């Protein structure tokens, strides 16, 4: 029987699923907001409400006793490590022909790029959304739509890798139950798996 390794804590999973749920609600409600919206529009209220829930929920987690876990994860996702550039350079070839990826730590370079792009996408959505609420329609409207389309693309790729792709879908257990199969971790994240087994 394979050893299981803790990959994500309850706090990390809460942050992930809060973001996923709030973004899902914002996406669906955003498609129903009428062109001439007002605060009396239910889809608009739901859209803005989900945005507020996401920010306040993440702020609460960042102020919780386990906030160090989220800081560590953010640091892991934004730190360039040995092998990250090699991982990115080889990604197009691996996508076409397959083959092994360079050894990765807790997160590979693709996951790091996805995190940065999603963070920038959310920041763009909030900035343009706030401008829409404060100043009404203008250039921020098309920018808000473009940011939403970009986010849909990123989230679709993320869901594919986490749920459908045979090589990586085992990671979904880490984001649902917290742990992953040790052999899978040793294959996909050998630097991190080795450190985890020594802890």
C-alpha positions as CSV (number, residue, x, y, z in Angstrom):
1,X,0.0,0.0,0.0
2,X,1.4,3.4,-1.1
3,X,2.2,6.0,1.5
4,X,0.1,9.2,1.4
5,X,1.7,12.6,1.8
6,X,-0.1,15.7,3.0
7,X,-0.2,18.2,0.2
8,X,-2.7,20.9,1.2
9,X,-3.9,21.9,4.7
10,X,-7.5,22.7,5.4
11,X,-6.7,26.4,5.2
12,X,-5.1,26.1,1.8
13,X,-8.1,24.0,0.5
14,X,-10.5,26.6,1.9
15,X,-8.8,29.4,0.1
16,X,-8.8,27.4,-3.2
17,X,-12.4,26.3,-3.0
18,X,-13.6,29.8,-1.9
19,X,-11.8,31.3,-4.9
20,X,-13.3,28.6,-7.2
21,X,-16.9,29.0,-5.9
22,X,-16.8,32.8,-5.8
23,X,-15.4,33.0,-9.4
24,X,-18.0,30.5,-10.6
25,X,-20.8,32.6,-9.1
26,X,-19.2,35.8,-10.5
27,X,-18.9,34.2,-14.0
28,X,-22.5,32.9,-14.2
29,X,-24.0,36.1,-12.7
30,X,-21.8,38.3,-14.9
31,X,-23.3,36.7,-18.0
32,X,-26.8,37.7,-16.7
33,X,-26.1,41.3,-15.7
34,X,-28.1,43.5,-18.1
35,X,-26.4,46.0,-20.3
36,X,-28.0,48.8,-18.4
37,X,-27.5,47.5,-14.9
38,X,-28.3,49.1,-11.6
39,X,-28.1,48.1,-7.9
40,X,-31.8,47.0,-8.3
41,X,-30.6,44.2,-10.7
42,X,-30.4,40.8,-8.9
43,X,-27.7,39.4,-11.1
44,X,-25.6,42.6,-10.5
45,X,-26.1,42.3,-6.7
46,X,-25.1,38.6,-6.8
47,X,-22.1,39.4,-9.0
48,X,-20.8,42.1,-6.7
49,X,-21.8,40.1,-3.6
50,X,-19.6,37.2,-4.7
51,X,-16.7,39.5,-5.3
52,X,-17.1,40.9,-1.8
53,X,-17.4,37.4,-0.3
54,X,-14.1,36.4,-2.0
55,X,-12.1,39.3,-0.8
56,X,-13.5,39.2,2.8
57,X,-13.1,35.4,2.9
58,X,-9.5,35.5,1.8
59,X,-8.8,38.3,4.2
60,X,-10.3,36.3,7.0
61,X,-8.1,33.3,6.1
62,X,-5.0,35.6,5.9
63,X,-5.8,36.9,9.4
64,X,-6.5,33.4,10.9
65,X,-4.0,31.6,13.1
66,X,-3.0,29.4,10.2
67,X,-2.1,32.3,8.0
68,X,1.5,31.2,7.8
69,X,0.4,28.2,5.7
70,X,-1.0,30.5,3.1
71,X,2.1,32.7,3.1
72,X,4.3,29.7,2.7
73,X,2.2,28.5,-0.2
74,X,2.2,32.0,-1.9
75,X,6.0,32.0,-1.4
76,X,6.3,28.5,-3.0
77,X,4.2,29.6,-5.9
78,X,6.1,32.8,-6.6
79,X,9.7,31.6,-6.1
80,X,11.7,30.6,-9.1
81,X,13.7,27.4,-8.4
82,X,16.3,25.4,-10.2
83,X,14.7,23.6,-13.1
84,X,11.7,26.0,-13.5
85,X,13.1,27.6,-16.7
86,X,14.0,24.2,-18.1
87,X,10.5,22.9,-17.2
88,X,8.9,25.8,-19.2
89,X,11.3,25.5,-22.1
90,X,10.4,21.8,-22.5
91,X,6.6,22.2,-22.0
92,X,5.7,22.7,-25.7
93,X,7.6,19.6,-26.7
94,X,6.2,17.5,-23.9
95,X,2.7,18.7,-24.8
96,X,3.2,17.4,-28.4
97,X,5.4,14.3,-27.9
98,X,5.1,13.5,-24.2
99,X,8.1,12.6,-22.1
100,X,9.2,13.2,-18.6
101,X,9.3,16.7,-17.0
102,X,12.4,18.0,-15.1
103,X,12.2,17.3,-11.4
104,X,9.9,19.8,-9.6
105,X,9.5,21.0,-6.1
106,X,6.1,21.4,-4.4
107,X,4.8,23.2,-7.5
108,X,6.1,22.9,-11.0
109,X,6.8,25.9,-13.2
110,X,3.4,25.6,-15.0
111,X,1.5,25.7,-11.8
112,X,3.5,28.8,-10.8
113,X,2.8,30.6,-14.1
114,X,-0.9,29.7,-13.7
115,X,-1.0,31.1,-10.2
116,X,0.6,34.4,-11.3
117,X,-1.7,34.7,-14.3
118,X,-4.8,34.0,-12.3
119,X,-3.8,36.5,-9.6
120,X,-3.2,39.1,-12.3
121,X,-6.5,38.2,-13.9
122,X,-8.4,38.6,-10.7
123,X,-6.7,41.9,-10.0
124,X,-7.7,43.1,-13.5
125,X,-11.3,42.0,-12.9
126,X,-11.5,43.7,-9.6
127,X,-9.9,46.9,-10.9
128,X,-12.1,47.2,-14.0
129,X,-15.2,46.0,-12.0
130,X,-14.7,48.7,-9.4
131,X,-14.2,51.3,-12.1
132,X,-17.5,50.1,-13.7
133,X,-19.4,50.5,-10.4
134,X,-17.9,53.9,-9.6
135,X,-17.8,55.5,-13.1
136,X,-20.3,53.5,-15.2
137,X,-19.7,52.2,-18.7
138,X,-16.6,53.2,-20.5
139,X,-13.3,51.6,-21.7
140,X,-13.3,49.6,-18.5
141,X,-16.3,47.6,-19.7
142,X,-14.4,45.9,-22.6
143,X,-11.4,45.5,-20.4
144,X,-13.5,43.7,-17.8
145,X,-14.9,41.4,-20.5
146,X,-11.4,40.6,-21.8
147,X,-10.1,39.8,-18.3
148,X,-13.1,37.5,-17.8
149,X,-12.5,35.7,-21.1
150,X,-8.8,35.3,-20.2
151,X,-9.7,33.9,-16.8
152,X,-12.2,31.4,-18.3
153,X,-9.3,30.1,-20.5
154,X,-7.0,29.8,-17.5
155,X,-9.6,28.1,-15.3
156,X,-10.6,25.7,-18.1
157,X,-7.0,24.6,-18.5
158,X,-6.7,24.3,-14.7
159,X,-9.8,22.1,-14.5
160,X,-8.6,20.0,-17.4
161,X,-5.3,19.3,-15.7
162,X,-6.8,18.7,-12.3
163,X,-9.8,16.6,-13.3
164,X,-9.4,15.1,-16.8
165,X,-5.7,14.8,-17.7
166,X,-4.7,11.2,-16.7
167,X,-1.2,12.2,-15.7
168,X,-2.2,15.0,-13.3
169,X,-5.7,14.3,-12.1
170,X,-4.4,12.4,-9.1
171,X,-3.5,15.9,-7.7
172,X,-7.3,16.5,-7.3
173,X,-7.3,14.4,-4.1
174,X,-4.8,16.8,-2.6
175,X,-7.2,19.7,-3.1
176,X,-10.2,17.7,-1.8
177,X,-8.9,15.4,0.9
178,X,-5.5,17.0,1.5
179,X,-3.2,14.1,0.7
180,X,-1.8,12.5,-2.4
181,X,-0.3,9.2,-3.3
182,X,3.4,9.1,-2.4
183,X,4.4,7.4,-5.7
184,X,2.6,10.0,-7.7
185,X,4.2,12.8,-5.7
186,X,7.7,11.2,-6.2
187,X,7.1,11.1,-9.9
188,X,5.7,14.6,-10.4
189,X,7.2,16.5,-7.6
190,X,10.3,14.6,-6.5
191,X,12.1,17.4,-4.7
192,X,9.0,18.2,-2.6
193,X,8.1,14.5,-2.0
194,X,11.6,13.7,-0.7
195,X,11.4,16.6,1.8
196,X,7.9,15.7,2.9
197,X,8.9,12.1,3.7
198,X,11.7,13.3,5.8
199,X,9.5,15.7,7.9
